[in-house]
Amino acid sequence: MAVTLGVHRCRFVDYAPSAITAIAFTPLPPPRPSQPDQSPTTGFGTLVVGHSNGNIDICEWTGSGNSSQSAQAWAIQNTLPGPYPSKVDSLVLVLRNPQQHQPGRTLNSHAGTIWSMSINPSHTQLALGCEDGTIRLVSVKDDSLLLTQKLDRAKCRILSLAWGPPSDLTWSDSWIVAGCSDSSLRKWDLATGRLLEKMSVDKLRGERTLVWSIGVLGDGTIFSGDSLGLVKFWDSRTCTQLQSFKGHKADVLTMTAGPDGRTVYSSGVDQKITQYSLVKTANATGRYATRWVQSSSRRLHSHDVRSISVWPPYSCFPPSHKRPVDVHVAPILASGGLDMSVLLTPAAPPANTVVKIINPLRTGQDATFEESHQRRIAYPRGPSNSAAVHLARDVRLVVCVRENAVCMNTCLRCNFKLFQIFLAVQSRTDGKWLAISDIQETKLFSLTLTDDQLISRKVKLFSSILEEALDGHSSGSSQIVFSPDGSRLVLALARSPHIVILDISSPEPAILHVFTHVLLDGRKFTKRKIDRDADMDNGFTVSGLQVRSLAVSLDCQWLAASDHAGQTMIYNLDSFQHHCSLPAFSQYIQTMTFDTLSPNTLFLAFPDNTIHIFDVELRQFPSWAKGICDNLPLGLTDAQDSILGIELCPGLEAADRHYLLLWGSTWVTKLNLDAPNIGLWTGKKRRREAMPGALPATEGGPGGDGRMFRMVRGYRPLLAVGYLGSEEIMVVERPLVDVLATLTPPYVSEKYGQT
């Protein structure tokens, strides 16, 4: 008998994600001056996305190390919260310790607003373009951040920066070029700090033209985009214009070069992304020359595009040290702007039609920029690592997190406002407690729900109790969870690898225990007391790892904690001891939850839509789960959005049908865990057809048979999915159309759609 669930669709939650202002990929190591790199780039790097609210998303590739394709592409692993209010205007990634995912140090420009940043090809110096017209060079060598040089001042703002290619022998930088706010490009000599040349761009009715974006290729060619929609190519030796294109109808805000240096992409206010290609031409004498052509143009976004970037990233080195490019795998163009979502587009050059090109995104056979299909990365579910929407099942209360406020909705509304971006919010299922945290402090509120109002009361002693136990350090939490019986509150601190267990069953909360989530000798992951000598306000201690996800079993005996390195530890909440450690997985855990029928069973979901099942009591992966985990339906593993949540029906009994409710940003599905149904994925087709109680299907598993698997795609984008009872669920949606309606109208020209 098929299981039918009643669905409550909730669309009144007014969560608004922030606009994208900067995108960057991790850089590739520079080649040695004496030995050019002959091996092409393999694998995929980290995608970093900056937002208008100051947050920075760290997105990791979900495919395996040997695979050149992944249906889920990049998924958000971590979010670095920014101060409120703030904005990320520019992003630069420097080669350093890959585990350091926290702000390390700051440097004041002492020259007003920083309009642009650029790192040199050898990743030793950072250039800052400032409000007062100066370019300041900062040393980032050996993890330092020291001001080393100030170039001659220009009487304008420095809107964009790019370094010239280094010398062949020592990788020493020779010059830098800047796009300015006075209709010009300027070139400086780095040895003397003097201004060498000034290149003028077109003006319209005497008004100044703003050069918003600029770049340099390995042969010294400079490309720029300005506020008139013009894309220009310049000769860096003579500082003269080579070619000019009217590629856009409004400001060109961002440009980037392809991995081989023979393609350039531009985008901006008119929502178009334009590709320029370097082609060979023959003159009358039969000699070949090269020139740039505008090869294609696509409108992929609905509002202004603020930033674009390409993987593999281009490295500005001389042609003798040009990095080889794998022509069999298409590059990926990432773009984002005011429409709040990152778009990924295969961007193989138009000349790559001789060999078969692999589309890493699995969006189709076409891989060239002109013909390929793009895919959208869902916008973050919350302002930080936690979700923006939480459900209090017993009272049917919806809690929504904004950047500096929390809104609760039933038949009434209540708001909490602070002056920091919230990191975590959690409400108890009965709606009697609400925990709120920012980067500095965690607060606890008791809620009283009456017929006509919602009364909240702050627990005043809660913060002082935490500060005393933490020796005065920050009590801000990145993850918050209530125990199923509502008697305990678990906090994972944001600025240290500590997990705090509190008893909230009495009027005055009390700390029961503090775990320290660290790697000591390779197998031990816990301490009984806080290390008072550790710098808890630093992002990570020497051996500490920040907790990413928490889960408490139904009988309140087990606590599971997972970090950003993919390590998961199990703690016993009865004895307050470390129980066991799961093997380190190759990927971080996207979400996890304990079974409601068997509290010892832990379900783990990963960004590539794979699932693992672990028996906490036996400290092993049970044999009965192997058939499920190794034979997941292809419709699930090939879904283009990663799993965001696992839900289990409350109040299950042994005679009830046992299944998981899995959901992503654009889909919801049920995965049956009944032992007789495991053979549907491992047996023959005839056996699958004979199994009673199979669900009607729209998408199938292996062999094309969809009787055991059905994926519903009618709800999108999803912010939360949860059970309200044994036969009804609630889905919380935030349609993209509603989000875009809150923005200013996009730029529209008279010839819109005719290009």
NORVENUR-V392872 format. One record per pair of residues at least 12 apart in sequence whose C-alpha atoms are under 7 Angstrom apart, sorted by the first residue. I is the first residue (numbers start at 0). J is the second residue. If there is no record, write none. Layout:
[[I:J] [I:J]]
//
This chain:
[[0:692] [1:692] [1:693] [1:694] [4:726] [4:727] [4:728] [5:726] [5:727] [5:728] [6:727] [6:728] [6:729] [7:728] [7:729] [7:730] [8:729] [8:730] [8:731] [9:730] [9:731] [9:732] [10:731] [10:732] [10:733] [12:399] [14:399] [14:401] [15:738] [16:339] [16:378] [16:379] [17:50] [17:51] [17:52] [17:339] [18:50] [18:51] [18:336] [18:337] [18:338] [18:339] [19:48] [19:49] [19:50] [19:51] [19:305] [19:335] [19:336] [19:337] [19:339] [20:49] [20:50] [20:51] [20:87] [20:88] [20:305] [20:306] [20:336] [21:48] [21:49] [21:50] [21:87] [21:88] [21:89] [21:90] [21:305] [21:306] [22:47] [22:48] [22:49] [22:90] [22:306] [22:307] [22:308] [23:46] [23:47] [23:48] [23:90] [23:308] [24:44] [24:45] [24:46] [24:47] [24:308] [24:310] [24:312] [25:44] [25:45] [25:46] [25:92] [26:92] [26:94] [26:312] [29:121] [32:167] [32:168] [32:169] [32:170] [33:168] [35:320] [36:320] [36:322] [37:322] [37:323] [38:323] [39:322] [39:323] [39:324] [39:325] [40:324] [40:325] [42:64] [42:67] [43:60] [44:60] [45:57] [45:58] [45:59] [45:60] [46:58] [46:59] [49:87] [50:86] [50:87] [51:86] [51:87] [52:84] [52:85] [52:86] [53:80] [53:81] [53:82] [53:85] [53:86] [53:87] [54:78] [54:79] [54:80] [54:81] [55:78] [55:79] [55:80] [56:75] [56:77] [56:78] [56:79] [57:75] [57:76] [57:77] [57:78] [58:73] [58:74] [58:75] [58:76] [59:73] [59:74] [59:75] [59:76] [60:72] [60:73] [60:74] [61:73] [61:74] [61:606] [61:607] [62:607] [67:359] [68:358] [68:359] [68:360] [68:361] [69:359] [69:360] [69:361] [70:360] [70:361] [70:637] [70:638] [70:639] [71:607] [71:638] [71:639] [71:640] [71:641] [72:360] [74:606] [77:384] [78:383] [78:384] [79:101] [80:383] [82:419] [82:420] [83:418] [83:419] [83:420] [89:115] [89:116] [91:116] [91:117] [91:118] [93:122] [94:122] [95:142] [101:538] [110:129] [110:130] [110:131] [111:129] [111:130] [111:131] [112:129] [112:130] [113:127] [113:128] [113:129] [113:130] [114:128] [114:129] [114:130] [114:157] [114:158] [115:127] [115:128] [115:157] [115:158] [115:159] [115:160] [116:128] [116:160] [117:160] [117:161] [119:162] [120:314] [120:315] [121:170] [123:138] [123:139] [123:140] [124:136] [124:137] [124:138] [124:139] [125:137] [125:138] [125:139] [128:157] [128:158] [128:159] [128:160] [129:156] [129:157] [130:156] [130:157] [131:155] [131:156] [132:152] [132:153] [132:154] [132:155] [132:156] [132:157] [133:149] [133:150] [133:151] [133:152] [133:153] [134:149] [134:150] [135:148] [135:149] [135:150] [136:148] [136:149] [150:192] [150:193] [151:192] [151:193] [151:194] [155:179] [155:180] [155:181] [156:179] [156:180] [157:177] [157:178] [157:179] [157:180] [158:178] [158:179] [158:180] [158:210] [158:211] [159:177] [159:178] [159:211] [159:212] [159:213] [160:176] [160:177] [160:178] [160:213] [161:175] [161:176] [161:177] [161:213] [161:214] [161:215] [162:174] [162:175] [162:176] [162:215] [163:175] [163:215] [163:219] [164:217] [164:219] [164:315] [164:316] [164:317] [165:316] [167:317] [172:189] [173:188] [173:189] [173:190] [174:186] [174:187] [174:188] [174:189] [175:187] [175:188] [175:189] [178:210] [178:211] [178:212] [178:213] [179:209] [179:210] [180:207] [180:208] [180:209] [180:210] [181:207] [181:208] [181:209] [182:199] [182:200] [182:202] [182:207] [182:208] [182:209] [182:210] [183:197] [183:198] [183:199] [183:200] [184:197] [184:198] [184:199] [185:197] [185:198] [196:238] [198:238] [208:225] [208:226] [208:227] [209:225] [209:226] [210:223] [210:224] [210:225] [210:226] [211:224] [211:225] [211:226] [211:251] [211:252] [211:253] [212:224] [212:225] [212:252] [212:253] [212:254] [213:254] [214:255] [215:315] [216:260] [216:315] [217:315] [217:316] [217:317] [217:318] [218:317] [218:318] [219:234] [219:235] [220:232] [220:233] [220:234] [220:235] [221:233] [221:234] [221:235] [224:251] [225:250] [225:251] [226:249] [226:250] [226:251] [227:249] [227:250] [228:245] [228:246] [228:247] [228:248] [228:249] [228:250] [228:251] [229:243] [229:244] [229:245] [229:246] [229:247] [230:243] [230:244] [230:245] [230:246] [231:243] [231:244] [246:273] [247:269] [248:269] [249:268] [249:269] [250:267] [250:268] [251:265] [251:266] [251:267] [251:268] [252:266] [252:267] [252:305] [253:265] [253:266] [253:267] [253:305] [253:306] [253:307] [254:266] [254:307] [255:307] [255:308] [256:313] [257:309] [257:313] [258:311] [258:312] [258:313] [258:324] [259:313] [259:324] [260:313] [261:276] [261:277] [262:274] [262:275] [262:276] [262:277] [263:275] [263:276] [266:304] [267:303] [267:304] [267:305] [268:303] [268:304] [268:746] [269:303] [269:746] [270:298] [270:299] [270:300] [270:301] [270:302] [270:303] [270:304] [271:296] [271:297] [271:298] [271:299] [272:296] [272:297] [272:298] [273:295] [273:296] [273:297] [274:293] [274:294] [274:295] [274:296] [275:291] [275:292] [275:293] [275:294] [276:291] [276:292] [276:293] [276:294] [277:289] [277:290] [277:291] [277:292] [278:290] [278:291] [295:369] [301:338] [302:336] [302:337] [302:338] [302:745] [303:336] [303:337] [303:745] [304:335] [304:336] [304:337] [305:335] [305:336] [306:334] [306:335] [306:336] [307:333] [307:334] [307:335] [308:332] [308:333] [308:334] [309:330] [309:331] [309:332] [309:333] [310:330] [310:331] [310:332] [311:330] [327:354] [327:355] [327:356] [327:357] [328:356] [328:357] [328:358] [329:345] [329:346] [329:347] [329:356] [329:357] [329:358] [329:359] [329:366] [330:345] [330:346] [330:347] [331:343] [331:344] [331:345] [331:346] [332:344] [332:345] [332:346] [338:739] [339:378] [340:375] [340:376] [340:377] [340:378] [341:375] [341:376] [342:373] [342:374] [342:375] [342:376] [343:373] [343:374] [343:375] [344:368] [344:371] [344:372] [344:373] [344:374] [345:358] [345:366] [345:367] [345:368] [345:371] [346:366] [346:367] [346:368] [347:366] [347:367] [347:368] [348:367] [348:368] [349:367] [377:664] [380:718] [381:400] [382:401] [382:402] [382:421] [382:422] [383:422] [384:422] [385:422] [385:423] [385:478] [387:399] [387:400] [388:400] [388:718] [388:719] [389:425] [389:426] [389:719] [390:721] [391:426] [391:427] [391:428] [391:429] [391:430] [392:428] [392:429] [392:722] [392:723] [393:428] [393:429] [394:429] [394:430] [395:409] [396:408] [396:409] [396:430] [397:409] [402:420] [402:421] [403:416] [403:417] [403:418] [403:419] [403:420] [403:421] [404:416] [404:417] [411:452] [413:453] [419:437] [420:437] [421:436] [421:437] [422:436] [422:437] [422:438] [422:476] [422:477] [423:435] [423:436] [423:437] [423:476] [423:477] [423:478] [423:479] [424:436] [424:479] [425:479] [425:480] [427:481] [427:485] [430:446] [431:445] [431:446] [431:447] [432:444] [432:445] [432:446] [433:445] [436:475] [436:476] [437:475] [437:476] [438:475] [438:476] [438:493] [439:473] [439:474] [439:475] [440:473] [440:474] [440:475] [441:462] [441:474] [441:475] [441:476] [442:461] [442:462] [443:457] [443:458] [443:461] [444:456] [444:457] [444:458] [445:457] [461:508] [472:535] [473:536] [474:492] [475:492] [475:493] [476:490] [476:491] [476:492] [476:493] [477:491] [477:492] [477:493] [478:490] [478:491] [478:547] [478:548] [478:549] [479:491] [480:549] [482:551] [482:555] [483:553] [483:555] [486:502] [486:503] [486:504] [487:500] [487:501] [487:502] [487:503] [488:500] [488:501] [488:502] [488:503] [489:501] [491:546] [494:535] [494:536] [494:537] [494:538] [495:535] [495:536] [495:538] [495:539] [495:545] [496:515] [496:516] [496:517] [496:543] [496:544] [496:545] [496:546] [497:513] [497:514] [497:515] [497:516] [498:513] [498:514] [498:515] [499:512] [499:513] [499:514] [500:512] [500:513] [512:575] [513:527] [513:528] [514:526] [514:527] [514:528] [515:529] [516:543] [516:544] [517:542] [517:543] [517:544] [518:542] [518:543] [519:542] [525:577] [544:562] [545:562] [545:563] [546:560] [546:561] [546:562] [546:563] [547:561] [547:562] [547:563] [548:560] [548:561] [548:562] [548:590] [549:561] [550:591] [550:592] [550:593] [551:593] [552:593] [552:598] [553:595] [553:598] [554:598] [555:572] [556:571] [556:572] [556:573] [557:569] [557:570] [557:571] [557:572] [558:570] [558:571] [558:572] [561:588] [563:587] [564:587] [565:583] [565:584] [565:585] [565:586] [565:587] [565:588] [566:581] [566:582] [566:583] [566:584] [567:580] [567:581] [568:580] [568:581] [579:618] [586:605] [587:605] [588:603] [588:604] [588:605] [589:604] [589:605] [589:606] [589:643] [590:603] [590:604] [590:643] [590:644] [591:603] [591:604] [591:645] [592:645] [594:647] [595:647] [595:649] [595:651] [596:651] [596:652] [599:614] [599:615] [599:616] [600:612] [600:613] [600:614] [600:615] [601:613] [601:614] [601:615] [604:642] [606:641] [606:642] [607:636] [607:641] [608:635] [608:636] [608:641] [608:642] [609:636] [610:628] [611:628] [612:624] [626:677] [627:677] [630:680] [630:681] [632:699] [632:700] [632:701] [632:708] [633:699] [633:700] [633:701] [634:698] [634:699] [634:700] [640:663] [640:664] [640:665] [641:663] [642:661] [642:662] [642:663] [643:662] [643:663] [644:661] [644:662] [644:663] [645:659] [645:660] [645:661] [645:662] [646:659] [646:660] [646:661] [646:721] [647:659] [647:660] [648:722] [648:725] [649:724] [649:725] [650:725] [656:673] [657:671] [657:672] [657:673] [658:670] [658:671] [658:672] [659:671] [664:715] [664:716] [664:717] [665:712] [665:714] [665:715] [665:716] [665:717] [666:710] [666:711] [666:712] [666:714] [667:710] [667:711] [667:712] [668:709] [668:710] [668:711] [669:709] [679:707] [680:701] [693:706] [693:707] [694:706] [694:707] [694:708] [695:709] [696:708] [696:709] [697:709] [697:710] [698:710] [714:732] [715:732] [715:734] [716:732] [716:733] [716:734] [717:730] [717:731] [717:732] [717:733] [718:731] [718:732] [718:733] [719:731]]
//
